[in-house]
Amino acid sequence: MTKQAREPQWRTSTYTEAQDCVELASLDGASVGIRDSKDPRSGYLAVSVAELNSLIDRIKADGLDL
């Protein structure tokens, strides 16, 4: 018997008022999927939890030219 892959449960920030944001989903406990909420069918980027935390820290510290 083969196991069916579960569809990731995508979520957005509670601070989001518009649809112009990213969505996150836990993929396997060790990685996170990031996708564009405007085009969810275009795929997603998978990163480790540590990489996501590092990205969030850099954004909060204004360490990226966004």
RAHUGI-V65259 format. One line per field, one symbol per residue. ss: DSSP state (~ for helix, > for strand, _ for the rest). psi: psi as a letter, one per 20 degrees, with the letter a starting at -180 (. if undefined). burial: + if it has 24 or more other ideal C-beta (glycine too) atoms within 12 Angstrom, else -. A space follows every 50 residues. Layout:
BEGIN
ss->???
psi->???
burial->???
END
This chain:
BEGIN
ss->__________>__________>>>>>____>>>>>>~~~~~~__>>>>~~ ~~~~~~~~~~______
psi->pqpppqpqnqqrqiiphrjmaqqqppgjhiqpqprphhmhiiarppqrgg gghgggghghjkjqn.
burial->---------------------++++-+----++++--------------- -+--------------
END
